[in-house]
Amino acid sequence: MVFQIYKFSFTKIEHKSMKFSINKLRSAFSNSKTTNDSVAASYVDDIIKDVEGVPFAISDTNVMYAGLSELAGYHYFKTIIIGTLQLKTFKGATLIINGSDYKLELKSDMEELESEATIGSDRRLTRIDFEIDKDAISKISRESVQSIEFSAKKNHLTFSIIEGGYDEGLSTAGLLEDANDIDEPAKDH
């Protein structure tokens, strides 16, 4: 019979020639938040570099592109969120725009929403149009918006506003196989 002898102590675990220190393990795992933050920042920077257009807001691992449009007298705050957001819901989404002296709650115009995979990357693309009153459009300015809260199903994201503005074209060209300009209908060849 072969017996192996293990020595246990509260701060060290030893097994023959392998030594593990709980303190070393703790320090290795405690730096993971710093590493995750730098990876997330790099991920967002890559999205901004790779996608044409002016980003409106960013969260930890997502970039929001936004624009305003009007169709048959109805006004929409159109968003495209690119990043790690993976959404499939039949209950719609809510966007809360927190301003310096107001809070604006917008509901998605459609209840069924789903993220799409992008070409050649691990990113997801989520297009959502939010209904907005004509009077509230003037409140959405870079100077007055402080943050944007997005919620749908179990997804809750907080976006902070970045330099830039609205993207007039708001196109998904080059991101999806069937991509076209959202404002323009697809043309038959």
DABELBEL-V177938 format. One record per pair of residues at least 24 apart in sequence whose ideal C-beta (glycine too) atoms are under 10 Angstrom apart, sorted by the first residue. I is the first residue (numbers start at 1). J is the second residue. If there is no record, write none. Layout:
i: {I | I}
j: {J | J}
This chain:
i: {36 | 36 | 40 | 40 | 43 | 43 | 43 | 43 | 44 | 44 | 44 | 44 | 46 | 46 | 47 | 47 | 47 | 47 | 47 | 48 | 48 | 48 | 50 | 50 | 50 | 50 | 50 | 50 | 50 | 51 | 51 | 51 | 51 | 51 | 51 | 51 | 51 | 51 | 51 | 52 | 52 | 52 | 52 | 52 | 52 | 52 | 53 | 53 | 53 | 53 | 53 | 53 | 53 | 53 | 53 | 53 | 53 | 54 | 54 | 54 | 54 | 54 | 54 | 54 | 54 | 54 | 55 | 55 | 55 | 55 | 55 | 55 | 55 | 55 | 55 | 56 | 56 | 56 | 56 | 56 | 56 | 56 | 56 | 56 | 56 | 56 | 56 | 57 | 57 | 57 | 57 | 57 | 57 | 57 | 57 | 57 | 57 | 57 | 57 | 57 | 58 | 58 | 58 | 58 | 58 | 58 | 59 | 59 | 59 | 59 | 59 | 59 | 59 | 59 | 59 | 59 | 59 | 59 | 60 | 60 | 60 | 60 | 61 | 61 | 61 | 62 | 62 | 62 | 62 | 62 | 62 | 62 | 63 | 63 | 63 | 64 | 64 | 64 | 64 | 64 | 64 | 64 | 64 | 64 | 65 | 65 | 65 | 65 | 65 | 65 | 65 | 65 | 65 | 66 | 66 | 66 | 66 | 66 | 66 | 66 | 66 | 66 | 66 | 67 | 67 | 67 | 67 | 67 | 67 | 67 | 67 | 67 | 67 | 68 | 68 | 68 | 68 | 68 | 68 | 69 | 69 | 69 | 69 | 69 | 70 | 70 | 70 | 71 | 71 | 71 | 73 | 74 | 74 | 74 | 74 | 74 | 74 | 75 | 75 | 75 | 75 | 75 | 75 | 75 | 75 | 76 | 76 | 76 | 76 | 76 | 76 | 76 | 76 | 77 | 77 | 77 | 77 | 77 | 77 | 77 | 77 | 77 | 77 | 77 | 77 | 77 | 78 | 78 | 78 | 78 | 78 | 78 | 78 | 78 | 78 | 78 | 78 | 79 | 79 | 79 | 79 | 79 | 79 | 79 | 79 | 79 | 79 | 79 | 80 | 80 | 80 | 80 | 80 | 80 | 80 | 80 | 80 | 80 | 81 | 81 | 81 | 81 | 81 | 81 | 81 | 81 | 81 | 81 | 82 | 82 | 82 | 82 | 82 | 82 | 82 | 82 | 82 | 82 | 83 | 83 | 83 | 83 | 83 | 83 | 83 | 83 | 84 | 84 | 84 | 84 | 84 | 84 | 85 | 85 | 85 | 85 | 85 | 85 | 85 | 85 | 85 | 86 | 86 | 86 | 86 | 86 | 86 | 86 | 87 | 87 | 87 | 87 | 87 | 87 | 87 | 87 | 87 | 87 | 87 | 87 | 88 | 88 | 88 | 88 | 88 | 88 | 88 | 89 | 89 | 89 | 89 | 89 | 89 | 89 | 90 | 90 | 91 | 91 | 92 | 92 | 92 | 92 | 93 | 93 | 93 | 93 | 93 | 93 | 93 | 93 | 94 | 94 | 94 | 94 | 94 | 94 | 95 | 95 | 95 | 95 | 95 | 95 | 95 | 95 | 95 | 95 | 96 | 96 | 96 | 96 | 96 | 96 | 97 | 97 | 97 | 97 | 97 | 97 | 97 | 97 | 97 | 97 | 97 | 97 | 97 | 98 | 98 | 98 | 98 | 98 | 98 | 98 | 99 | 99 | 99 | 99 | 99 | 99 | 99 | 99 | 100 | 100 | 100 | 100 | 100 | 100 | 101 | 101 | 102 | 102 | 102 | 102 | 103 | 103 | 103 | 104 | 104 | 104 | 104 | 104 | 104 | 104 | 104 | 105 | 105 | 105 | 106 | 106 | 106 | 106 | 106 | 106 | 106 | 107 | 107 | 108 | 113 | 113 | 115 | 116 | 116 | 116 | 116 | 116 | 116 | 117 | 117 | 117 | 118 | 118 | 118 | 118 | 118 | 118 | 119 | 119 | 119 | 119 | 119 | 120 | 121 | 123 | 125 | 125 | 125 | 125 | 126 | 126 | 126 | 127 | 127 | 127 | 127 | 128 | 129 | 140 | 141 | 141 | 142}
j: {60 | 61 | 83 | 84 | 83 | 84 | 122 | 123 | 82 | 83 | 84 | 162 | 121 | 123 | 82 | 83 | 118 | 121 | 123 | 82 | 162 | 164 | 82 | 118 | 120 | 121 | 123 | 174 | 175 | 80 | 82 | 118 | 123 | 125 | 167 | 171 | 172 | 174 | 175 | 167 | 169 | 171 | 172 | 173 | 174 | 175 | 80 | 82 | 164 | 166 | 167 | 168 | 169 | 170 | 171 | 172 | 173 | 162 | 163 | 164 | 165 | 166 | 167 | 168 | 169 | 170 | 80 | 82 | 159 | 161 | 162 | 163 | 164 | 165 | 167 | 80 | 140 | 142 | 145 | 148 | 159 | 161 | 162 | 164 | 165 | 166 | 167 | 81 | 97 | 145 | 147 | 148 | 150 | 157 | 158 | 159 | 160 | 161 | 162 | 164 | 83 | 157 | 159 | 160 | 161 | 162 | 83 | 84 | 85 | 147 | 148 | 149 | 150 | 156 | 157 | 158 | 159 | 160 | 84 | 157 | 158 | 159 | 85 | 123 | 157 | 123 | 124 | 126 | 150 | 155 | 157 | 159 | 123 | 159 | 162 | 95 | 126 | 128 | 148 | 150 | 157 | 159 | 161 | 162 | 125 | 127 | 164 | 166 | 167 | 169 | 170 | 171 | 172 | 95 | 130 | 140 | 148 | 159 | 164 | 165 | 166 | 167 | 170 | 129 | 165 | 166 | 167 | 168 | 169 | 170 | 171 | 182 | 183 | 132 | 137 | 140 | 166 | 168 | 170 | 129 | 132 | 170 | 182 | 183 | 132 | 134 | 137 | 109 | 129 | 183 | 134 | 109 | 129 | 131 | 132 | 133 | 134 | 130 | 131 | 132 | 133 | 134 | 135 | 136 | 137 | 106 | 108 | 109 | 128 | 129 | 130 | 131 | 132 | 104 | 106 | 108 | 109 | 128 | 129 | 130 | 131 | 132 | 136 | 137 | 140 | 166 | 109 | 127 | 128 | 129 | 130 | 132 | 166 | 167 | 170 | 182 | 183 | 106 | 108 | 126 | 127 | 128 | 129 | 130 | 148 | 150 | 159 | 170 | 125 | 126 | 127 | 128 | 167 | 170 | 171 | 172 | 175 | 182 | 115 | 124 | 125 | 126 | 127 | 128 | 150 | 155 | 157 | 159 | 115 | 118 | 121 | 123 | 124 | 125 | 126 | 127 | 172 | 175 | 115 | 118 | 122 | 123 | 124 | 125 | 126 | 157 | 115 | 122 | 123 | 124 | 155 | 157 | 115 | 123 | 124 | 125 | 126 | 150 | 152 | 155 | 157 | 114 | 115 | 116 | 117 | 124 | 126 | 155 | 113 | 114 | 115 | 116 | 124 | 126 | 128 | 150 | 152 | 153 | 154 | 155 | 112 | 113 | 114 | 115 | 126 | 152 | 153 | 113 | 114 | 115 | 152 | 153 | 154 | 155 | 114 | 153 | 152 | 153 | 128 | 130 | 152 | 153 | 126 | 128 | 130 | 150 | 151 | 152 | 153 | 155 | 130 | 149 | 150 | 151 | 152 | 156 | 128 | 130 | 132 | 148 | 149 | 150 | 151 | 152 | 157 | 159 | 147 | 148 | 149 | 150 | 151 | 158 | 130 | 132 | 136 | 139 | 140 | 144 | 145 | 146 | 147 | 148 | 149 | 159 | 161 | 144 | 145 | 146 | 147 | 148 | 149 | 158 | 139 | 140 | 141 | 143 | 144 | 145 | 146 | 147 | 139 | 141 | 143 | 144 | 145 | 146 | 139 | 144 | 136 | 139 | 144 | 145 | 139 | 146 | 149 | 130 | 132 | 133 | 136 | 139 | 140 | 145 | 148 | 130 | 136 | 149 | 130 | 131 | 132 | 133 | 136 | 140 | 148 | 131 | 132 | 152 | 152 | 153 | 155 | 172 | 175 | 176 | 177 | 178 | 179 | 175 | 176 | 177 | 172 | 174 | 175 | 176 | 177 | 179 | 174 | 175 | 176 | 177 | 179 | 175 | 175 | 175 | 172 | 175 | 176 | 179 | 150 | 152 | 155 | 170 | 172 | 176 | 182 | 152 | 182 | 166 | 165 | 166 | 166}
